[in-house]
Amino acid sequence: MLFGSPHAFAIEALLEPDPQFGAVQSNNLVGRFCLWMNGTAVGRIDEPSCWLGPFREHLRRHAASLEEHWQLSFDALTPEQIFDHLDRGLYAAHRDECLDLDDIEDAGDLGRFGFLSNVSEVFDGWTAFLVSPAGSDDILALVRAHGAPTVSIRTFSRTAFRDAVCAFSDWVDAEQRRLVPHLFA
């Protein structure tokens, strides 16, 4: 299934096709998925047996809070500089870099920009952030694949993002009702 437009923003998803894993595990839907942004796939759709619910909730949280995906300090920065600022603020401590107290205090506030990290094995190796300039309908997905020397900047509208997330969420709900009906009794 494809939710949205792969040339803007889309979610590609399917229920787990391998009978070894099944489409339901512990009352959770399991499947495979990836994102499409400006015609480029992010994630590994061949990664088996990934829970769809946490991914859906991650996307829904972002869709509901896009107006909070900007801060004034970004106005003076390029997208690459924004990526570096967010990457350092959120993940530098995990790379044993020295951080000063201001960086550590800022990290909690920066979490709202984090996208795809710790959501699913599908995105292992990618670092991504979502930012949405104030007063704009645009979202910038700042994405770097593991080992890539540059940041990829993917631009799509808030409407395209929200529509794809809503369609995907509705599909997950319908599949849950179909495959795990006792949860809705």
Secondary structure, 3 states (H helix, E strand, C coil): CEEECCCCEEEEEEECCCCCCCCEECCEEEEEEEEEECCEEECCCCCCCEEHHHHHHHHHHHHHCHHHCCCHHHHHCCHHHHHHHHHHHHHHHHHCCCCCHHHHHHHHHHHHHEECCCCCHHHCCEEEEEECCCCCCEEEEEEEECCCCCCEEEEEEHHHHHHHHHHHHHHHHHHHHHHCHHHHC
